[in-house]
């Protein structure tokens, strides 16, 4: 059984490999964590402007700004625990990670269950006030906001009704905000049969969801269409 405390823990996964991001996201979500994914350092910084995380799991070997550099920079302003992932397992690499400010270090390939154990070990070491006093895990979308922990869309103090499909889409988009998701990938993540008919059905659901998010659904600001790439949720 998934505990309420685990459901309140928000983890950020950072990896440039979409397959690994997806696998870790699904595994951690199945184990009760609220999970958001980022593809690179720039994406991480954009997410951190509007969200707070309880723990970051980050790959070291990323194009551009690598995980060590990003960890070192984040440590100047964040106390959020960081677990670094890398294909390199040499002692000097682990030392460099810890010197950069990481709380733990896990070499690839690894067993997902080991990652869970390390996450839980770090969370147990966190100060009581840090684990009990949580900032709201919300995503602002103009006049409405989305509660990531509860999967609820709110307009002021009014709860906005979402259908099961709309709720599923919001979970998918919020976990990969500022990242375009193709119609085919949305169909797959929704657990539907593949095909153009299902992709057109997704278009219909997107249109309906925009009516609940956007001030002007015909000129969407937050649930955007990315030409040739699909749809993207771009919260404030």
N, C-alpha and C positions, 0 to 999 in steps of 0.2 A: 504494500500500500504506500502511495506517495504522501509524504507528510506535508502539512501546511507550510512549515518552515522552508522546505525545499522549493515549494512553488513560489515563495517570495524571493528566492535567490535569482538574480539576473546576471547571466554570464555573457560576455562578449567573446566570440570566436573570431580570430584574425588569421586568415590564410589566403594566399593568392590562388590556390588550387580549389576550383569550384567543387570538385568531387569530394575533397577532404572536408571542406566547409559544410557541405550538405550532409555528409555522413556523421560528423561530429554534432551538427545541429540536431539531427534526428535522434541520435543516441542520447544526448543530454536531455532533450525534450521528453523522450520516453522515460527517463529517470527522474522526471519531475521538476527540472529546472526551466526557468524562463530564459530563452536564448535569442541573441541577436548576432548577426554575422557581418563581418567587414572584409573587404578584399585587399586593402592596402592601408598605408599610414594615413593618407589623405582622407580616406573613408572613415577611419577611426576618429580622427579629429572632428570631422563633421558630425558624427554620432555623439561625441562627447559634449558638443555644444548644447544638446537638448536632453541627454539621458545620463543617468548615473548607473554604474554597474558595481556588482559586489565582487566580481573577479574577472580577470581577462586571461584567456588562453591564446597565446600568440606564436605564430611560426617565426623563426629567426630568418630563414632564407627567403626573403621577399624581394622582388625587383624594386629598384629605386631605394627608398629609405628602408633599411632592413630592421628586423625586430629588435636587435640590440640597441641601435640608435634611437628607435622610437621609445623603447623602454626607458632608456637613459633620459630622454626628453620628458616623458610623462611623469617620471619620478620627481621632477622639479615642482609639480603642482598637484599630483595625485598620490594618495596612499593606497589606492585599490590594489589588492594582491594580483600578481602577474605570474603565470606559469608559461615558460618558454618551451616551444617544441622545435626540434631540429633533427636533421638526418645525421648530424655529426655528434658523436658520443665521446670525443676525447676529453680528458680532464681539463685541459686549458680552455676548451669551449664552454664547459660548465662554469668554470671560474669566471670567465668573461661575462656570462649571463648573470651570475649572482652579483658581480661587481657593478653591472649596469642597473641593478635594482630589482631583479627578478626574485620572487619568493621561492620558486621551485623550477626544476628543469627536467624535461622528459625527452628522451631520444626516440626518434622514429626508427623503425616501426615500433608501436607500443600497443598493448592491450587496452581497449577502451575502458575496461573495468579498473585498470590501474589509474587512469586519468580521474575517474570518479573518486577513487580512494584518496588521491592526492588533493583533489578539490575539497573533499570533506575534511581532510586533515587541516588544510589551511583555514577553512571556515571555523573549525573548532578553536583555532588559536586566535581568532578575531576577538577584540574587546566586546563584552556583553552589550554595551550601549550601541556599538556599531551594528550588531546583528539584530537588535531589537527595534531600534529606531530607524525606520526606513523612509527614504524619500519616495514620493509617489513615482511609480514607473509609468509615466505617461508620455504620449507623443502629441504635440500640438499641431493641429491642422486648421489654422484660422480660428473661426469661432467654435470649432468642435475639438475635442481631444479624445485620444484613444488610450484606454488603460490596458497596458500590455500584460499585466499580471492577471487581470480578470477577463480580458478579451471583450471589453465593453466600450462602446462609442457613446460619448456624452456631448450634448449641446448645452453648455451652462450646467444647470442642475438637473436637466432632463435626460433620461436614458433614451438613446436612439435605438429603435428595434432593428436588429440585423437578422436576416435569414441565415440558415445554416451555411449556405454557400458564401454569403457575404462575410460571415464570421471567419470562415476558412480563408477567404481571400485576404482579409485584414491581417490574420496571423501570418500568412505567407509574405505579404508585402512588408509588414512591420519588422519581420525578422531579417529583411534584406533591404532596408530603406536606402534610398539613393542608388539602388542597383536595378538596372532594367531586367525584367523577367519576361521571357518569350511566352507567347500564347501556348505553345506546345508544352513548355515547362509548367505553366499554370494548370493545364489539363492534367498533366502527370501528377502534380502535387495534390490536386483535388481528388485523385483516385479515379478519374474518368477514363473511358476508352479513348484511344487516340483517333484523330481524324479531323477533317475540316469542319464537320458539323459541330463537334464539341468545341473547337476553337471559336466558331461563330457564337456558340452559346456563352462562352466566356466573355466575348465582346458585349453581349447583352447584359451580363451580370456586372460588368465594369460600368456600363452606362447607368444601371440602377444604383450602384454603390456611389457613384459620383453625385447623384442627386442628394445623398445623405451627408456628403463630405464638403462638396464645393458650393461656394456662394453663387457661381455661375457654371453649372455643369457643362455647358457648351464650350467654355474656355477654361478647362481645368487647370488649377494652379498646383494642386497637391498630388492627385492621381493622374500622372502625365502619360501621354503616348510618346514613346521614343521611336522615331522612324527607323524601321528595319530591325529593331531590337525587342519591341514589345511594350510593356507598361512598367512604370516606376512610381513608387510612393516617395514623395519628397517633402517630408514634414519640415516645420520651421526649426 
